[in-house]
Amino acid sequence: MKVLITGGTGFIGSNISIELESKNYDVTVLDDFSSGNFKNLLGYTGDIITCSIKDLDLKNISEFDVIFHQAAITDTTVHNQKIMMETNTEDFKKLLKFSVENEIKFIYASSAATYGNASSPQKEENAGYPNNIYGFSKWVCDCIAKKYMAKNPDSHIVGLRYFNVFGPREQYKGKMASMIWQLLQQMQNGEKPRIFEFGEQKRDQVYVKNIVDINLLAMKSKHNCIVNACSGNAVSFNEIISTLNESLGYNYEPEYIKNPYSEFYQDHTEGSLDLANKFLGYTPKWNFKEGVIDYINWLKENNYI
Ligand SMILES: NC(=O)c1ccc[n+]([C@@H]2O[C@H](COP(=O)([O-])OP(=O)(O)OC[C@H]3O[C@@H](n4cnc5c(N)ncnc54)[C@H](O)[C@@H]3O)[C@@H](O)[C@H]2O)c1
């Protein structure tokens, strides 16, 4: 089966690409390298189309059976609304339309940012009031996908609302990498890990191997759907630090800093797993602690720590 992974040199796309290749899929990556890095694909032996989606001649991707669309501006602090919408929404529309017209399975990355301040557990029907242009760009993708699903019941479209993903190959995201990576870096540098007062805000932290699994399930889905891709559990920032201390043999106390965004800040994200379980048969295999231990082992094996 021929699969195309847009954003395949990025964090999540590279994990999907490497896993699919190991399962003998015929994998091609498409990326403009704007936030990805070739080092994420060391060991990968497939083709790479080096191109921005906006410039892509769709004739070049007509032979694919499945598209995993991961490419996007992932820096959530980008405020240029036009650029964000052009990349995250217009490029998405271009690929979605082409996929449906050519009977290509289309699996795409949406985001928990579509929920804004919706209360936990976040259920799929509660999205739609995002706090920033990034969340809005993803929300519009979901709205368009729903229309395509309704008009084309024989199509194969799955939207996955990723929550806070962490794990191998995220390090090239810099300031956009997960809090697990950021706090780990601070501890590795001999600094106290810095978090907002008083560390009890919680996030649904989901290990990237769970995200790869749900993408594979989405490829085999019998239902068009948009579902949460999450762990179903919220972890506080204090718990992240204690798990890292335990896993690395450290004993760092957190340094609490004032939260300058407290007005907009989400205190608790925790995705509901119900629909992902119902439509895709997804239950996360890795819990938070298991994910952190596996991640740290990978970082050690690859000389990142
Ligand atoms: N990491 C998370 O916690 C998280 C959470 C929610 C949603 N998502 C979504 O998951 C997807 C993957 O995110 P990630 O964390 O791997 O980020 P990433 O920045 O590592 O990956 C994005 C990739 O897309 C590529 N890209 C960007 N614009 C492109 C374009 N116009 N044409 C071709 N390639 C382009 C980049 O070079 C990069 O390789 C994104 O759609 C993101 O919005 C991620």
The ligand as a MOL file (V3000), in Angstrom:
LIG
                    3D

  0  0  0     0  0            999 V3000
M  V30 BEGIN CTAB
M  V30 COUNTS 44 48 0 0 0
M  V30 BEGIN ATOM
M  V30 1 N 2.6690 17.9140 18.8070 0
M  V30 2 C 1.4800 18.1480 19.3830 0
M  V30 3 O 1.3400 18.1120 20.6150 0
M  V30 4 C 0.2730 18.4200 18.5050 0
M  V30 5 C -0.9520 18.6920 19.1390 0
M  V30 6 C -2.0650 18.9440 18.3450 0
M  V30 7 C -1.9800 18.9000 16.9720 0
M  V30 8 N -0.7820 18.6650 16.3750 0 CHG=1
M  V30 9 C -0.7260 18.6420 14.9060 0
M  V30 10 O 0.0160 17.5030 14.4890 0
M  V30 11 C 0.6870 17.7870 13.2610 0
M  V30 12 C 2.1560 17.4670 13.4030 0
M  V30 13 O 2.7100 18.3150 14.3980 0
M  V30 14 P 4.1700 18.1210 14.9920 0
M  V30 15 O 4.0840 18.2650 16.4540 0
M  V30 16 O 4.7860 16.9100 14.4120 0 CHG=-1
M  V30 17 O 4.8940 19.4410 14.4460 0
M  V30 18 P 6.1740 19.6670 13.5290 0
M  V30 19 O 6.3360 21.1340 13.4320 0
M  V30 20 O 7.3140 18.8800 14.0490 0
M  V30 21 O 5.7250 19.0510 12.1240 0
M  V30 22 C 5.0760 19.7790 11.1060 0
M  V30 23 C 5.7560 19.4230 9.7940 0
M  V30 24 O 5.0470 20.0380 8.7090 0
M  V30 25 C 5.9960 20.5930 7.8050 0
M  V30 26 N 5.3040 21.6560 7.0790 0
M  V30 27 C 4.7780 22.7930 7.5940 0
M  V30 28 N 4.1680 23.5000 6.6250 0
M  V30 29 C 4.2990 22.7860 5.4820 0
M  V30 30 C 3.8560 22.9970 4.1390 0
M  V30 31 N 3.1490 24.0740 3.7950 0
M  V30 32 N 4.1620 22.0690 3.1910 0
M  V30 33 C 4.8700 20.9610 3.5380 0
M  V30 34 N 5.2980 20.7130 4.8030 0
M  V30 35 C 5.0230 21.6200 5.7560 0
M  V30 36 C 7.1310 21.0610 8.6930 0
M  V30 37 O 8.3510 21.2510 8.0190 0
M  V30 38 C 7.1900 19.9210 9.7100 0
M  V30 39 O 8.0330 18.8810 9.2520 0
M  V30 40 C 0.3960 19.2440 12.9530 0
M  V30 41 O -0.6750 19.3060 12.0470 0
M  V30 42 C -0.0110 19.8110 14.2950 0
M  V30 43 O -0.8340 20.9380 14.1560 0
M  V30 44 C 0.3560 18.4290 17.1170 0
M  V30 END ATOM
M  V30 BEGIN BOND
M  V30 1 1 1 2
M  V30 2 2 2 3
M  V30 3 1 2 4
M  V30 4 1 4 5
M  V30 5 2 4 44
M  V30 6 2 5 6
M  V30 7 1 6 7
M  V30 8 2 7 8
M  V30 9 1 8 9
M  V30 10 1 8 44
M  V30 11 1 9 10
M  V30 12 1 9 42
M  V30 13 1 10 11
M  V30 14 1 11 12
M  V30 15 1 11 40
M  V30 16 1 12 13
M  V30 17 1 13 14
M  V30 18 2 14 15
M  V30 19 1 14 16
M  V30 20 1 14 17
M  V30 21 1 17 18
M  V30 22 2 18 19
M  V30 23 1 18 20
M  V30 24 1 18 21
M  V30 25 1 21 22
M  V30 26 1 22 23
M  V30 27 1 23 24
M  V30 28 1 23 38
M  V30 29 1 24 25
M  V30 30 1 25 26
M  V30 31 1 25 36
M  V30 32 1 26 27
M  V30 33 1 26 35
M  V30 34 2 27 28
M  V30 35 1 28 29
M  V30 36 1 29 30
M  V30 37 2 29 35
M  V30 38 1 30 31
M  V30 39 2 30 32
M  V30 40 1 32 33
M  V30 41 2 33 34
M  V30 42 1 34 35
M  V30 43 1 36 37
M  V30 44 1 36 38
M  V30 45 1 38 39
M  V30 46 1 40 41
M  V30 47 1 40 42
M  V30 48 1 42 43
M  V30 END BOND
M  V30 END CTAB
M  END
